[in-house]
Amino acid sequence: MKELEGNTPRAITVDAVGLVKRYQLFHRRRDRALAFLGVTARLKYRTVLDMVSLRAHAGEAVGIIGENGSGKSTLLRLVAGITRPDGGTLDVAQPVSAILELGLGFHPEFTGRENALLYGTVVGIPEAIMRARVGDILGFADLGEYVDQPLRTYSSGMVARLAFAVATHVEPAVLVVDEALAVGDGAFQQKCVARMKRFKDEGRTVLFCSHSMYLVASFCEKVAWLRNGRVEAFGEPNQVIPAYELHLHDKLLQSSHAVLAGGAAARIEKLVLLDSQGQPVGVLKPGEDCTLTAVVEVANPSLGVHLGVAFDGVGGECISGFTTLGDGIAPLTGRKRWLVELALPGLPFSRGRIEVALFVLDSTGLIPLTQSRLGPFRVDNSNPSPGPIAVVHRWDWALGEG
């Protein structure tokens, strides 16, 4: 099946319409026995997915987001063919390769090499083809001397590397990834994202479940937000992700049981830029020392908050920015009011008008609670500069011969 996007037909690789998935609830051992015998009339059910519909195309990544228990993993299991829906229709291009629970499909007593061959057999890849690919698989997994050791001796990161390497070397039409990158280090994550991007370029489909909104926004063309087993929103990342983050923000406010005047979870009372003498300043020169000072008030001191700052040009583009989370600082907690100072030794901007925005974020560093913008200050430079950043540099030279 194909669908026109503009004037270009694109194959539909995942087509889910009205999916329903229910699980039986057992309160007594007798209930399990009755279910085994097919007597289920009196049993109660929990509906995990309720009329879920979405569509994915070749060469496209679809992010699946939502809170824990929203049905994300169940949906991916249906797409992977591990379980069947109780209602609705689901058409998925084959073959499908899935990275779900850590080590799912592997045998703990088999070696990494043996598990790679086993996985290929499970998804229908002939053994001769898998043996030809096993060198590339193990090279990508980078298991070192553990290649021929039992899986039970592997760390969680090693299992994740092996799972990702095997799943992406069987050349699936659809790759299903459920938080597999969360246990890997930064280098491994970059390696995996680069490989998934190559998958898209080859016309394959990636269904990607993650709690990292940055990864979802930067990698996926579409995003499905699941809430209580239903699709709350499905569309472009720049539309769905802000709606999801706003929902998390509102939920945080409700759970905190404490708000400031006006219903806010946090407030920035004061924001000022000071020069090296501690005086408010509106004009600086490149290389001058300055300090951004703020007074922050939070409604619930026990929750903890992070801070972030952005320096924007006159066109709204972000020139530079950083957060306490990114700098490895623990969330601010235990007080309602904080005097915050951000030292900027040797102002790194070369020219122009620059706006400063201060953000108060939740303890995860992902959800903004409030923000305040400081009127633009001007960087005055008597020397012409083509760009906004003043890079510290030094010229050096020596006389040549002749």
VENHU-V955959 format. One record per run of one state. SS is the DSSP state (helix for helix, strand for strand, loop for the rest). FROM is the first residue (numbers start at 1). TO is the last residue. Records with the same first field share a line. If there is no record, write none. Layout:
SS = FROM-TO / FROM-TO
This chain:
loop = 1-1 / 6-7 / 26-28 / 37-43 / 58-60 / 66-71 / 81-86 / 93-95 / 100-110 / 123-126 / 142-143 / 149-149 / 154-155 / 169-173 / 179-179 / 184-185 / 202-204 / 210-212 / 220-221 / 228-229 / 236-236 / 257-265 / 276-279 / 281-282 / 285-289 / 299-304 / 313-317 / 324-331 / 333-336 / 345-348 / 350-351 / 362-367 / 380-388 / 390-402
strand = 2-5 / 8-25 / 44-57 / 61-65 / 87-92 / 96-99 / 111-111 / 150-150 / 174-178 / 205-209 / 222-227 / 230-235 / 266-275 / 280-280 / 283-284 / 290-298 / 305-312 / 318-323 / 332-332 / 337-344 / 349-349 / 352-361 / 368-379 / 389-389
helix = 29-36 / 72-80 / 112-122 / 127-141 / 144-148 / 151-153 / 156-168 / 180-183 / 186-201 / 213-219 / 237-256
